[in-house]
Every structure is written in C-alpha cells, then in structure tokens.
Amino acid sequence: MKKAISAIAAALLLATPLVSFAQTAEAASPAPYSVFVDQPTGFTFVKLPSGWKFVGAVSKEEARHVPASVLTSVLPGEAGRAVETASK
C-alpha cells in the first residue's frame, strides 16, 4: 500500500509542471495537484481543484526525507508567527 501511495505521489509530482509565480500582496495558495506531507504524522494530501484530498500515509522516516517539490507546510510565511492571546 505504501509503495502504491508513493508511486501516486511521484506520478503527481512528475505530472505537475514547474511554474514560477511572481510575488503578490495576497497569500499564495498551493498550485493544483501539489503534494503535502504532514511530517509529524506522515499523512499525505494532494491539492485538487476542488480542495485537499487525503491519499494515504507514509512512514515517519519517509516523511522526513521527501523531495524538495513536496510541501511540508501550507501556511503563509507570516502565519507561523506567535500571536498573543488573552488568558482567563
């Protein structure tokens, strides 16, 4: 099963054209058919035109060694900042 998921992810990566985008003021959304691997869990998702689709999971070891074209974060650069919240 893991080999099939890895094969699907690899095929999607090869099918996705490498495109360069100019920076804009808006937060950029991942391109359709981008692959995202959540490194703590290994859960793997593909960005479809209709939204994110869970396609399976890889081992934690495989999740640490993904190709550079695989997303490991989908947050905009500013979203990872610490935000002060009121405590009760």
N, C-alpha and C positions, 0 to 999 in steps of 0.2 A: 504494500500500500504506500509506504514512504517513497519507494522508487517511482511509483506512478505519479505521486504528487510532485516529486522533484522534477520528473520529466515534463509534467504540465507547466510547472513554473518556468523551467528552462525554455520550453517552446514559446511561452508567452513573452519571455524576455527577448528571444530572438525575433519574434514577430513584431515587437514594438519598435517603431523607428526611433532613432536617436534624434531628438529635436532640441534645439536651443531656444529658450524663451527669453525675451527682454524683460528686465525687472520692471514691475509696475508698482503703484502705490497699494493695490489690492493684494490680499493674501492669495498666493498661488495655490491652486488645487492640483493634486496629483493628476497626471495625464491618464486617460482611459487605458486600461489593461496594464497599469502599474502593479507590481507585486510588492506587498508589505508583509514582513515577518516580524511579529512581536517577539523580541529577543528573550524576555523572561519566560514566556510560555511556549514559544515555538509555533504559535498559531499563525497560519498563513492565509492571507486575503488577497484578492485580485480586485482592482478598481474597474468596475464595468460602467458603461454609460448610465445605467440605472442606479448605481451605488456600489458599495463594497460587498463582496461575496466571499464567505468563508470557504476555503477549498481544502482544508486539512491542517495537519501539523507536522512539523519536523522536530527532530530531537534538539535538545538544548545545545548540544555540541554543534550540530549543523546550523542552528540559528546564530551562533557566534561567528561562523565563517561563511557568510553569504556574499555573493558577488556585489561589486560596488553599485550596480544598477538596481539592486533590490532595496526598497525603502525599509528603514528601521525606525523611522519617526515620520509622522504625518502632521506634526504640529508646526505652525509657522514659527520662525525664529524668535519672535517676541513672546509667544505663548508659554514658553518654558520658564519665564521669569517667576520669581517668588512674588506672591501677592499678599499684602497684609489684609487680614480679615479680623473682624471684631470677635472677641471671645466673650462668652457669657460667664 
